[in-house]
Amino acid sequence: MNSNRLTRKLAAILYADVAGYSRLTGEDEEGTHLALREHLDYVSASVGEHCGTIVHYAGDAVLADFRTVTEALKCAIDIQNQLGKRNDQLTDSRKVQFRIGVNLGEVIEDRGEIYGDGVNVAARLESLAEPGGICISESARTAAGKKLAATYEFIGEREVKNIAEPVRAYRIAKIAADYDSAENGSTKSVKASLEHGSAKQRPTLVVVPFVCMAEKRDLEFLAWGLTEDLTTLLARVPGFFVISRSSALAYKDKHVDSGQLAQDLGVRYVIEGSLRPVGQKVRVSAQLIDASNQAHLWAERFDRAADELLELQDDITQAIVARIEPELARAELTRLRRHHPSNLDAWELYQRAHSELSLKGWSKETFQDSIHLLREAVTLEPNFALAHAYLSLLLAVSHLFHYAEDSTSLEEQAVDEAEKAMGIDSHDSAVLGYVGCALADIGHTRRALELLKQAVEYDPSNAQAWAALGVAQIRGRYIRQGVESLRHGIRISPLDTRLAYWGTILANALFRLGETEQALEEARLACRRHDRFSNSRVVLAMILHSQNRNQEAIAAIEEARRLSPDLCADNVKGLIGQRGAKILQDAGLLL
């Protein structure tokens, strides 16, 4: 064993320090120390009650770590509420008030201490907090979600000592008297919650990509099919909130426990499984886990002949859904059968087309490469509806952003591919989502809205369809509805590779609504989500220019031009409209 190997872990870190401690001790050393001792006793007790651990005390400072951000925030809120009551009877000059910082980050664990940037960021956040206040990082804010009835106020990107990148900080601006959200009210099983109506909010769940324990393409294909079908079908169960398979895909081939998944995605239940060959058969194991207490609510093993994979997929899907929602009929399963290609080479070409854009970013070249891959896929498998639909979308986007000289031809090709996809399968949510988005991008807004509403009705977990619906609503001048649809798409797929694009559209829509500060926050977030996406920098530049922050606007547009050397007013009109393009032109930011 390598004795020099360091132990690392992901932790929620709380750092607390007394504001103005030197002044207080200078004025009344003994009285201040007695007050501090009482306060520290309460802090220690609160940390223990919230399943945390005091790592060390350093004079008037406390460092503690927790398993979850929720517990760390509950502890921080409890400390500030209780110590605030103790300070109410004192004059401002004699109040012993803590500032608290909370961060979610990786730390090194050694000799009972924790070290690293995860700790350093928490300490820097503490210095940004007001006396009696709490300041948290963006990672902590994201993990907290809506689990607590607290209001979070974004206070900007802050340069902090010894941290290379600026820290995005949030202040807890308002805390409800009962800070627990409804989600924490019930730990009963899904079935019990549905039967007795005791769940205080919709059960949330994620289907983790099934693990294939063999290097066989047909089994990989089955694993992905199981993940897709389960996600789609469970999303249609009334009362369930299902995380999109696009975000679940981030956990493919990763060993993450259900507790961590619950924290990352804000889910209560996790479905996971594996499949492997056993002689001439295929064995699939699946289980349903209550992430709140790691309880296994259901588990089953299926053995089927290798030539019965399609029937196996149906059996497993129905068994899991039946465990959760007995009233769901077999007929519903039949309606949702996916039309995957029989040719696995076509499926791989389709997946590669997705990867081109996700990994390399948006550019004329990546769109051309992805379109080429999709054309190969539909040549190998002419009845591959999903590939036709995605090809339609990429052709429409290429038309919108002038990625080809013959823009009219691209529009015609997009419509042609959309018709082919719909002719093959007009009831598949993914097909409808891509086709609807394509039609919205080329101006067929009314038809796009019809198809996209069908898409989210067929599969409420289809984040792409929700985001596309938002785009179509914005193009149809239903901007407020579009903002809500986009936000919903982002909420159900918080790890989606398309978040940068969706966030850019959201920022532009908020700017049009006059909500400039929120627009600026979303634009900056979109820039961080993808370091090779020029469109988000264009929208950021437009918003900064509107606030007379001209140097920042110039920096943003220069970064956009570095990523897309052909950037000009004509090829951003599809993104920010003629008015937005003219604003940037008049400012001398674009030609």
C-alpha positions as CSV (number, residue, x, y, z in Angstrom):
1,M,0.0,0.0,0.0
2,N,1.3,3.5,-0.8
3,S,1.4,5.3,2.6
4,N,1.8,8.7,0.8
5,R,-1.6,8.4,-0.9
6,L,-3.9,11.2,0.3
7,T,-7.6,10.6,1.2
8,R,-10.0,12.9,-0.6
9,K,-13.7,13.3,-0.1
10,L,-16.6,15.6,-1.2
11,A,-17.9,17.5,1.8
12,A,-20.2,20.4,2.8
13,I,-17.9,22.7,4.8
14,L,-19.1,25.4,7.3
15,Y,-16.7,28.0,8.4
16,A,-17.8,30.5,11.1
17,D,-15.9,33.5,12.6
18,V,-16.8,36.3,14.9
19,A,-17.1,39.8,13.3
20,G,-14.9,42.4,14.9
21,Y,-13.5,40.1,17.5
22,S,-10.3,42.1,18.1
23,R,-12.3,45.3,18.8
24,L,-14.7,43.4,21.1
25,T,-11.8,41.9,23.2
26,G,-10.0,45.3,23.2
27,E,-13.0,46.9,24.9
28,D,-14.0,44.0,27.2
29,E,-11.7,41.0,27.0
30,E,-13.2,38.9,29.8
31,G,-16.9,39.6,28.9
32,T,-16.3,38.9,25.2
33,H,-14.6,35.6,26.0
34,L,-17.4,34.5,28.3
35,A,-20.0,35.4,25.6
36,L,-17.9,33.6,22.9
37,R,-17.6,30.5,25.1
38,E,-21.4,30.3,25.4
39,H,-21.9,30.9,21.7
40,L,-19.3,28.2,20.8
41,D,-21.1,25.7,23.1
42,Y,-24.2,26.3,21.1
43,V,-22.4,26.1,17.8
44,S,-20.9,22.7,18.8
45,A,-24.3,21.4,19.9
46,S,-26.0,22.5,16.7
47,V,-23.3,20.9,14.5
48,G,-23.9,17.6,16.3
49,E,-27.7,17.8,16.0
50,H,-27.3,18.3,12.2
51,C,-25.0,15.3,11.8
52,G,-21.9,17.4,11.3
53,T,-18.4,17.2,12.8
54,I,-16.4,20.0,14.4
55,V,-13.0,19.7,12.7
56,H,-11.3,22.3,14.8
57,Y,-11.6,25.6,16.7
58,A,-9.1,28.4,16.1
59,G,-9.7,31.2,18.6
60,D,-13.0,32.7,17.6
61,A,-13.3,30.6,14.4
62,V,-15.0,27.2,13.8
63,L,-14.5,24.7,11.0
64,A,-17.1,21.9,10.6
65,D,-17.9,19.4,7.8
66,F,-21.2,17.7,7.0
67,R,-22.3,14.9,4.7
68,T,-24.9,17.1,2.9
69,V,-25.3,20.8,2.0
70,T,-28.8,20.7,3.4
71,E,-27.6,19.8,6.9
72,A,-24.8,22.4,6.7
73,L,-27.3,25.1,5.8
74,K,-29.8,24.0,8.4
75,C,-27.0,24.2,11.0
76,A,-25.9,27.7,9.8
77,I,-29.5,29.0,9.8
78,D,-30.1,27.5,13.3
79,I,-26.9,29.1,14.7
80,Q,-27.7,32.6,13.3
81,N,-31.3,32.4,14.4
82,Q,-30.5,31.4,18.0
83,L,-27.5,33.6,18.5
84,G,-29.4,36.5,17.0
85,K,-32.0,36.1,19.8
86,R,-29.2,36.1,22.4
87,N,-27.8,39.3,20.9
88,D,-31.2,41.1,20.8
89,Q,-30.8,42.4,24.3
90,L,-27.3,43.8,23.8
91,T,-26.2,47.1,22.2
92,D,-24.7,46.8,18.7
93,S,-21.2,47.5,20.1
94,R,-21.4,44.5,22.4
95,K,-23.0,41.9,20.1
96,V,-20.9,38.8,19.4
97,Q,-22.0,38.0,15.9
98,F,-20.7,35.2,13.6
99,R,-20.3,35.4,9.9
100,I,-20.7,32.0,8.3
101,G,-19.6,30.6,4.9
102,V,-20.8,27.3,3.4
103,N,-19.2,25.6,0.5
104,L,-19.6,22.2,-1.3
105,G,-16.2,21.0,-2.5
106,E,-13.5,18.4,-2.4
107,V,-11.1,18.3,0.6
108,I,-8.1,16.3,1.7
109,E,-8.7,14.4,4.9
110,D,-5.5,13.8,7.0
111,R,-5.0,13.2,10.8
112,G,-8.5,14.3,11.7
113,E,-8.2,17.6,9.7
114,I,-9.4,18.7,6.3
115,Y,-7.5,20.8,3.8
116,G,-7.7,22.2,0.3
117,D,-9.6,24.7,-1.8
118,G,-12.9,23.3,-0.5
119,V,-12.0,24.7,2.9
120,N,-10.4,27.8,1.6
121,V,-13.4,28.9,-0.4
122,A,-15.7,28.4,2.7
123,A,-13.4,30.6,4.7
124,R,-13.4,33.3,2.0
125,L,-17.2,33.2,1.8
126,E,-17.3,33.8,5.5
127,S,-15.5,37.0,5.0
128,L,-18.1,38.1,2.5
129,A,-21.0,37.5,4.8
130,E,-22.5,40.3,6.9
131,P,-22.4,40.0,10.8
132,G,-25.1,37.5,11.6
133,G,-25.3,36.5,8.0
134,I,-24.6,33.4,5.8
135,C,-22.8,33.4,2.5
136,I,-22.6,30.3,0.3
137,S,-21.0,29.2,-2.9
138,E,-22.7,28.4,-6.2
139,S,-22.0,24.7,-5.7
140,A,-23.8,24.8,-2.3
141,R,-26.7,26.8,-3.8
142,T,-27.2,24.3,-6.6
143,A,-27.1,21.4,-4.2
144,A,-29.6,23.1,-1.9
145,G,-32.1,23.5,-4.7
146,K,-35.5,24.1,-3.1
147,K,-35.0,21.9,-0.1
148,L,-35.1,24.8,2.3
149,A,-37.7,27.6,2.5
150,A,-35.0,30.2,2.2
151,T,-34.4,33.1,-0.3
152,Y,-31.0,33.2,-1.9
153,E,-29.6,36.5,-3.3
154,F,-26.8,36.4,-5.9
155,I,-24.1,38.9,-4.8
156,G,-21.8,38.5,-7.7
157,E,-18.5,36.9,-8.7
158,R,-15.9,37.8,-6.1
159,E,-12.1,37.6,-6.4
160,V,-10.9,36.0,-3.2
161,K,-7.4,35.5,-1.8
162,N,-5.4,32.4,-2.9
163,I,-8.3,31.1,-5.2
164,A,-7.4,31.2,-8.9
165,E,-11.0,31.6,-10.2
166,P,-13.6,34.1,-9.1
167,V,-16.1,32.7,-6.6
168,R,-19.8,33.1,-7.4
169,A,-21.4,33.9,-4.1
170,Y,-25.0,33.9,-2.7
171,R,-26.3,35.5,0.4
172,I,-29.2,33.9,2.3
173,A,-31.5,36.9,2.3
174,K,-34.6,35.5,4.0
175,I,-35.1,32.5,6.2
176,A,-38.6,31.2,7.0
177,A,-39.4,30.5,10.6
178,D,-39.8,26.9,9.7
179,Y,-36.9,26.5,7.2
180,D,-37.6,22.9,6.4
181,S,-39.3,22.5,3.0
182,A,-42.2,20.2,2.4
183,E,-39.9,17.7,0.8
184,N,-38.5,16.7,4.2
185,G,-41.8,15.8,5.6
186,S,-42.2,12.2,4.5
187,T,-39.8,9.3,4.3
188,K,-42.4,6.7,3.4
189,S,-42.1,4.5,0.4
190,V,-43.4,5.6,-3.0
191,K,-46.3,3.2,-2.9
192,A,-47.4,4.3,0.6
193,S,-47.1,7.9,-0.3
194,L,-49.4,7.4,-3.4
195,E,-51.9,5.2,-1.6
196,H,-52.3,7.5,1.5
197,G,-51.7,10.8,-0.1
198,S,-49.2,11.7,2.5
199,A,-46.4,13.0,0.3
200,K,-46.1,16.7,0.7
201,Q,-44.7,17.2,-2.8
202,R,-44.2,15.1,-5.9
203,P,-41.8,12.2,-5.5
204,T,-38.6,12.9,-7.4
205,L,-36.6,10.1,-9.0
206,V,-33.8,9.3,-11.4
207,V,-33.1,6.3,-13.6
208,V,-29.3,5.8,-13.5
209,P,-27.9,4.4,-16.8
210,F,-27.9,0.6,-16.5
211,V,-24.3,-0.8,-16.2
212,C,-23.3,-3.2,-19.0
213,M,-20.8,-5.7,-17.6
214,A,-19.6,-7.0,-21.0
215,E,-18.1,-5.4,-24.1
216,K,-21.0,-6.3,-26.4
217,R,-22.7,-3.7,-28.5
218,D,-26.1,-5.4,-28.3
219,L,-26.0,-5.4,-24.5
220,E,-24.9,-1.8,-24.5
221,F,-27.8,-1.0,-26.7
222,L,-30.2,-2.9,-24.3
223,A,-28.8,-1.0,-21.3
224,W,-29.4,2.4,-23.0
225,G,-32.9,1.2,-24.1
226,L,-33.9,0.2,-20.6
227,T,-32.7,3.6,-19.2
228,E,-34.7,5.5,-21.9
229,D,-37.9,3.4,-21.6
230,L,-38.0,3.5,-17.8
231,T,-37.4,7.3,-17.7
232,T,-40.1,8.0,-20.3
233,L,-42.7,5.7,-18.8
234,L,-42.2,6.8,-15.2
235,A,-42.4,10.5,-16.2
236,R,-45.9,9.8,-17.3
237,V,-47.1,8.5,-14.0
238,P,-49.2,11.3,-12.5
239,G,-47.5,13.0,-9.5
240,F,-43.9,11.9,-10.3
241,F,-41.1,14.3,-11.1
242,V,-38.5,12.5,-13.1
243,I,-35.0,13.8,-13.9
244,S,-34.2,13.8,-17.6
245,R,-32.1,10.9,-19.0
246,S,-29.7,13.6,-20.4
247,S,-28.6,14.5,-16.9
248,A,-28.7,10.9,-15.7
249,L,-26.3,10.1,-18.5
250,A,-23.6,12.1,-16.6
251,Y,-23.4,9.2,-14.2
252,K,-22.9,6.5,-16.8
253,D,-20.0,4.1,-15.8
254,K,-19.5,6.1,-12.6
255,H,-19.7,4.6,-9.1
256,V,-21.9,7.1,-7.2
257,D,-24.0,6.1,-4.2
258,S,-27.6,7.0,-4.0
259,G,-27.1,9.5,-1.3
260,Q,-24.7,11.5,-3.5
261,L,-27.2,11.3,-6.4
262,A,-30.0,12.6,-4.1
263,Q,-27.8,15.5,-3.2
264,D,-26.6,16.3,-6.7
265,L,-29.9,16.0,-8.5
266,G,-32.4,16.7,-5.7
267,V,-34.1,13.3,-6.0
268,R,-35.7,11.0,-3.4
269,Y,-35.7,7.7,-5.3
270,V,-33.0,6.1,-7.5
271,I,-33.5,3.2,-9.9
272,E,-30.3,1.5,-10.9
273,G,-29.3,-1.8,-12.5
274,S,-26.8,-3.9,-14.4
275,L,-26.8,-6.6,-17.1
276,R,-24.3,-9.3,-18.0
277,P,-24.1,-12.4,-20.1
278,V,-24.5,-15.8,-18.3
279,G,-23.9,-18.6,-20.7
280,Q,-26.4,-18.3,-23.5
281,K,-28.6,-16.0,-21.4
282,V,-28.6,-12.3,-20.3
283,R,-29.0,-11.5,-16.6
284,V,-30.5,-8.1,-15.7
285,S,-30.5,-6.9,-12.1
286,A,-32.6,-3.9,-11.1
287,Q,-33.4,-2.2,-7.8
288,L,-35.4,0.8,-6.5
289,I,-33.7,2.7,-3.6
290,D,-35.1,5.3,-1.2
291,A,-32.1,7.7,-1.2
292,S,-33.2,9.4,2.0
293,N,-32.3,6.3,4.1
294,Q,-30.5,4.0,1.6
295,A,-33.4,1.5,1.9
296,H,-33.9,-1.0,-1.0
297,L,-37.6,-0.9,-1.7
298,W,-37.5,-3.4,-4.5
299,A,-35.0,-5.6,-6.3
300,E,-35.3,-8.3,-8.9
301,R,-33.2,-10.4,-11.3
302,F,-34.3,-11.4,-14.8
303,D,-32.7,-14.1,-16.9
304,R,-33.6,-14.3,-20.6
305,A,-32.2,-16.0,-23.7
306,A,-29.9,-13.7,-25.6
307,D,-32.2,-13.7,-28.6
308,E,-35.2,-12.4,-26.5
309,L,-33.7,-9.0,-25.6
310,L,-36.7,-7.0,-26.8
311,E,-39.1,-9.0,-24.7
312,L,-36.6,-8.7,-21.8
313,Q,-36.7,-4.9,-22.1
314,D,-40.5,-4.9,-21.9
315,D,-40.6,-7.3,-18.9
316,I,-38.1,-5.3,-16.9
317,T,-39.7,-2.0,-17.7
318,Q,-43.2,-3.2,-16.8
319,A,-42.0,-4.9,-13.6
320,I,-40.3,-1.8,-12.2
321,V,-43.2,0.5,-13.2
322,A,-45.7,-1.9,-11.7
323,R,-43.9,-1.8,-8.4
324,I,-44.2,2.0,-8.3
325,E,-47.6,2.5,-10.0
326,P,-49.8,-0.6,-10.2
327,E,-52.5,1.2,-12.1
328,L,-50.3,1.8,-15.1
329,A,-51.6,-0.5,-17.8
330,R,-49.6,-2.7,-20.2
331,A,-51.3,-0.9,-23.1
332,E,-49.5,2.3,-22.0
333,L,-46.2,0.5,-22.3
334,T,-47.0,-0.6,-25.9
335,R,-47.7,3.0,-26.9
336,L,-44.3,4.1,-25.6
337,R,-42.2,1.5,-27.4
338,R,-39.2,3.2,-28.9
339,H,-38.3,2.9,-32.6
340,H,-34.6,2.3,-32.2
341,P,-32.8,1.2,-35.4
342,S,-32.0,-2.4,-35.9
343,N,-28.6,-1.4,-37.3
344,L,-26.2,-0.6,-34.4
345,D,-23.8,1.2,-36.7
346,A,-26.6,3.7,-37.4
347,W,-27.1,4.2,-33.7
348,E,-23.4,4.8,-33.1
349,L,-23.3,7.4,-35.9
350,Y,-26.3,9.1,-34.2
351,Q,-24.5,9.2,-30.9
352,R,-21.3,10.5,-32.5
353,A,-23.3,13.4,-34.0
354,H,-24.4,14.3,-30.5
355,S,-20.9,14.1,-29.1
356,E,-19.5,16.3,-31.8
357,L,-21.5,19.3,-30.6
358,S,-21.3,18.4,-26.9
359,L,-17.5,18.1,-26.8
360,K,-16.3,20.5,-29.5
361,G,-18.8,23.3,-29.2
362,W,-20.9,25.1,-31.8
363,S,-19.2,26.1,-35.0
364,K,-19.8,25.8,-38.7
365,E,-17.4,22.9,-38.8
366,T,-18.9,20.9,-36.0
367,F,-22.4,21.3,-37.4
368,Q,-21.2,20.2,-40.8
369,D,-19.5,17.1,-39.3
370,S,-22.6,16.2,-37.2
371,I,-24.9,16.6,-40.2
372,H,-22.6,14.3,-42.3
373,L,-22.7,11.6,-39.5
374,L,-26.5,11.8,-39.4
375,R,-26.8,11.5,-43.2
376,E,-24.7,8.3,-43.0
377,A,-27.0,7.1,-40.2
378,V,-30.2,7.5,-42.1
379,T,-28.6,6.0,-45.2
380,L,-27.8,2.8,-43.2
381,E,-31.2,2.9,-41.5
382,P,-33.9,4.9,-43.5
383,N,-36.5,4.2,-40.9
384,F,-34.5,5.7,-38.0
385,A,-37.0,8.5,-37.0
386,L,-34.8,10.0,-34.3
387,A,-31.8,10.5,-36.6
388,H,-34.1,12.2,-39.2
389,A,-35.5,14.4,-36.5
390,Y,-32.1,15.4,-35.1
391,L,-30.8,16.0,-38.7
392,S,-33.8,18.3,-39.3
393,L,-32.9,20.3,-36.2
394,L,-29.2,20.7,-37.1
395,L,-30.1,21.8,-40.6
396,A,-32.5,24.3,-39.2
397,V,-29.9,25.7,-36.8
398,S,-27.4,25.9,-39.6
399,H,-29.9,27.9,-41.6
400,L,-30.6,30.2,-38.6
401,F,-27.0,31.0,-38.0
402,H,-25.9,31.1,-41.7
403,Y,-23.6,28.2,-41.4
404,A,-23.9,27.6,-45.2
405,E,-24.0,29.8,-48.2
406,D,-27.2,28.3,-49.6
407,S,-29.4,29.0,-46.5
408,T,-32.6,28.5,-48.5
409,S,-31.6,25.0,-49.4
410,L,-30.9,24.2,-45.7
411,E,-34.4,25.3,-44.7
412,E,-36.0,23.1,-47.4
413,Q,-33.8,20.1,-46.3
414,A,-34.8,20.7,-42.6
415,V,-38.5,20.6,-43.5
416,D,-37.9,17.5,-45.7
417,E,-36.2,15.6,-42.8
418,A,-38.9,16.7,-40.4
419,E,-41.6,15.2,-42.6
420,K,-39.6,12.0,-42.9
421,A,-39.2,11.7,-39.1
422,M,-42.9,12.4,-38.5
423,G,-43.9,9.9,-41.2
424,I,-42.0,7.2,-39.4
425,D,-43.0,8.0,-35.8
426,S,-45.2,10.9,-34.9
427,H,-45.8,9.7,-31.3
428,D,-42.3,9.6,-29.9
429,S,-41.5,12.5,-27.6
430,A,-37.8,12.8,-28.6
431,V,-38.8,12.9,-32.3
432,L,-41.4,15.6,-31.6
433,G,-39.0,17.6,-29.5
434,Y,-36.3,17.8,-32.3
435,V,-38.8,18.4,-35.1
436,G,-40.7,21.0,-33.1
437,C,-37.5,22.9,-32.3
438,A,-36.4,22.7,-36.0
439,L,-39.7,24.2,-37.1
440,A,-39.5,26.9,-34.5
441,D,-36.0,27.9,-35.7
442,I,-37.1,28.3,-39.3
443,G,-40.2,30.3,-38.4
444,H,-43.0,27.7,-38.4
445,T,-43.9,28.8,-34.8
446,R,-47.6,27.7,-34.6
447,R,-46.9,24.1,-35.8
448,A,-43.8,24.0,-33.6
449,L,-45.9,24.9,-30.5
450,E,-48.4,22.1,-31.3
451,L,-45.7,19.4,-31.7
452,L,-43.7,20.5,-28.6
453,K,-46.8,20.5,-26.4
454,Q,-47.5,17.0,-27.5
455,A,-43.8,16.1,-26.8
456,V,-43.9,17.2,-23.2
457,E,-47.3,15.5,-22.7
458,Y,-46.0,12.2,-24.0
459,D,-42.8,12.5,-21.9
460,P,-42.7,15.1,-19.1
461,S,-39.1,14.3,-18.5
462,N,-38.0,15.3,-22.0
463,A,-35.9,18.3,-21.0
464,Q,-35.0,19.1,-24.7
465,A,-38.7,19.3,-25.6
466,W,-39.3,21.7,-22.6
467,A,-36.4,23.9,-23.6
468,A,-37.5,23.8,-27.3
469,L,-41.1,24.7,-26.2
470,G,-39.6,27.7,-24.4
471,V,-37.7,28.8,-27.5
472,A,-40.9,28.4,-29.6
473,Q,-42.9,30.4,-27.1
474,I,-40.4,33.2,-27.1
475,R,-40.4,33.3,-30.8
476,G,-44.2,33.5,-30.7
477,R,-43.8,36.4,-28.3
478,Y,-45.1,34.4,-25.3
479,I,-41.9,35.4,-23.6
480,R,-42.9,34.9,-19.9
481,Q,-44.2,31.4,-20.7
482,G,-41.1,30.7,-22.6
483,V,-38.9,31.6,-19.6
484,E,-40.9,29.3,-17.4
485,S,-40.6,26.4,-19.9
486,L,-36.9,26.9,-20.3
487,R,-36.4,27.0,-16.5
488,H,-38.4,23.8,-16.2
489,G,-36.2,22.1,-18.8
490,I,-33.1,23.1,-16.9
491,R,-34.6,22.0,-13.6
492,I,-35.3,18.4,-14.8
493,S,-31.9,18.1,-16.5
494,P,-29.4,20.0,-14.2
495,L,-26.4,18.3,-15.8
496,D,-27.4,18.5,-19.4
497,T,-24.7,19.2,-22.0
498,R,-27.0,21.7,-23.7
499,L,-27.4,23.9,-20.6
500,A,-25.1,26.6,-22.1
501,Y,-27.4,27.0,-25.1
502,W,-30.6,26.9,-23.1
503,G,-29.2,29.4,-20.6
504,T,-28.2,31.8,-23.4
505,I,-31.8,31.8,-24.7
506,L,-33.1,32.3,-21.2
507,A,-30.7,35.2,-20.6
508,N,-31.8,36.9,-23.9
509,A,-35.5,36.4,-23.0
510,L,-35.0,37.9,-19.5
511,F,-33.2,40.9,-21.1
512,R,-36.2,41.4,-23.4
513,L,-38.5,41.4,-20.3
514,G,-36.4,44.1,-18.7
515,E,-35.0,41.8,-16.0
516,T,-31.4,42.9,-16.6
517,E,-29.7,41.6,-13.5
518,Q,-31.2,38.1,-13.8
519,A,-30.3,38.2,-17.5
520,L,-26.7,39.1,-16.7
521,E,-26.5,36.3,-14.1
522,E,-27.9,33.7,-16.6
523,A,-25.5,34.9,-19.4
524,R,-22.5,34.6,-17.1
525,L,-23.6,31.1,-16.0
526,A,-24.0,30.1,-19.7
527,C,-20.5,31.2,-20.4
528,R,-19.1,29.1,-17.6
529,R,-21.1,26.1,-18.6
530,H,-19.3,25.9,-22.0
531,D,-15.9,27.4,-22.7
532,R,-16.3,27.1,-26.5
533,F,-19.8,28.5,-27.0
534,S,-19.6,31.9,-28.6
535,N,-23.3,32.7,-28.5
536,S,-23.4,33.1,-24.8
537,R,-20.6,35.7,-25.0
538,V,-22.6,37.6,-27.6
539,V,-25.7,37.9,-25.4
540,L,-23.4,38.8,-22.4
541,A,-21.9,41.6,-24.4
542,M,-25.3,42.9,-25.4
543,I,-26.5,43.0,-21.8
544,L,-23.2,44.6,-20.5
545,H,-23.4,47.3,-23.2
546,S,-27.0,48.1,-22.0
547,Q,-25.5,48.8,-18.6
548,N,-22.8,51.0,-20.0
549,R,-20.2,48.5,-18.9
550,N,-18.4,48.9,-22.2
551,Q,-15.0,47.5,-21.3
552,E,-16.6,44.3,-20.1
553,A,-18.8,44.2,-23.2
554,I,-15.7,44.5,-25.4
555,A,-14.0,41.7,-23.6
556,A,-17.0,39.5,-24.0
557,I,-17.3,40.1,-27.7
558,E,-13.6,39.6,-28.3
559,E,-13.9,36.2,-26.6
560,A,-16.9,35.4,-28.8
561,R,-14.9,36.4,-31.9
562,R,-11.9,34.3,-30.8
563,L,-14.2,31.3,-30.6
564,S,-16.0,32.1,-33.8
565,P,-13.7,34.1,-36.1
566,D,-16.5,34.6,-38.7
567,L,-18.7,36.4,-36.1
568,C,-20.7,39.3,-37.6
569,A,-24.1,40.9,-37.1
570,D,-25.8,38.8,-39.8
571,N,-25.0,35.5,-38.2
572,V,-26.2,36.5,-34.7
573,K,-29.6,37.8,-35.8
574,G,-31.1,34.4,-35.3
575,L,-29.9,34.6,-31.7
576,I,-30.6,38.1,-30.6
577,G,-32.8,39.4,-33.4
578,Q,-32.3,42.4,-35.7
579,R,-32.6,44.8,-32.9
580,G,-30.0,43.2,-30.7
581,A,-27.6,42.8,-33.7
582,K,-28.1,46.6,-34.5
583,I,-27.3,47.5,-30.9
584,L,-24.0,45.7,-31.1
585,Q,-23.3,47.2,-34.6
586,D,-24.0,50.7,-33.5
587,A,-21.7,50.2,-30.5
588,G,-18.9,49.2,-32.9
589,L,-18.8,45.7,-31.3
590,L,-19.8,43.8,-34.5
591,L,-19.5,44.5,-38.2
